[in-house]
Amino acid sequence: MVKGQRQGPRKSTNSLVKELDAAIALLTRARTLAASNNGNPKAVSSTSQGGKAKRTLSTEAREAIAAAQRKRWAKVRRQKKLAQRGMLGK
């Protein structure tokens, strides 16, 4: 650019900030929609707020996890009971 020539009318800082905020909001919405399942924006939470995306489990998955945990606790109780019987038998 040649010294002394004007670039044209300058935008105020406030208007630039407003335009940038609008563009960021638009990109955030587009990103959320693209990442969501079937276009449902509630399926993916915003990670831009510093939190992790929320993951939901199906009913079957929760039941399987609960059954596995019950099985683990039953094993612990069974071992505890056997240990007590072993101590009493000696």
N, C-alpha and C positions, 0 to 999 in steps of 0.2 A: 504494500500500500504506500502511496506517495504521501509524504508529509504534508499536512495542511488540508488534505481532502477529508471530508466527513463520510462516515460509513452509512449514514442515514439516521432516522430517529431511533433512539435507544429506548429499550423497554425499562420500566422501573424494576427495581429489585423485587418489590412485592408481587408484581405480575409474573415475573419469572418463577418465583417460589410457588405461586399458585398453580402455574402451568406444570411445574415439576411434580407437585403433590398430586395433581389430577392424573398425570401420566403414571406415577407410581401406583396409585389406587387402581387404575385400569389394568396395569400389568399384574398386580397382586390378584385381582379377581380372575383374570385370564389364567394365571398359574394355578389357582385353586380349582377352577373348573376343569382344567386339563388334567390335573392330578386326581380328581375325584372319580368315583365309580359312577358310571351312567349319568354324568353331569350333575350329580347331587353335591352341592358345595358343602353340606353339613358333614359329609363322610370324611373329609380331611380338614383337620384344624390348621390354623395358620401357624407356621413355624417361625414367621418373622417376629413374633412377639416373644421369642426366646424359649417357648415350651416345646415339648416333643409332640409330634402328631399322635392323636389318640387312636388306639387300635381297639376294635371291638371283636369279641369272640362270639362264635355261634353257640347256640344252646348245646349242641352235640359236643363241641370242644370243651365247654365248661363242665359238662357232665363227665367227660373222659378224664379231665384233670382232677375233678373231685373224687372219682372212683380210684384213680391212681393214688391220691393222697390217703384215702381211707385204707387202701391196701398197705401203704407204708406204715401207717399208724398201727394197723393190726399186727404187722410184723414186729414192731417195737414192743407192743404189749405182750405178744407171745414170747419174745425173748426175755422180757422182764419177768414174766410168770415162770418160765423155765429156770431162770437164774435164782428166783426165790425158792423154788422147790429144791434146787440143787444145794442151796445153803442149808435148808431145813433138814435135808436127808443126810448130811454129814455129821 
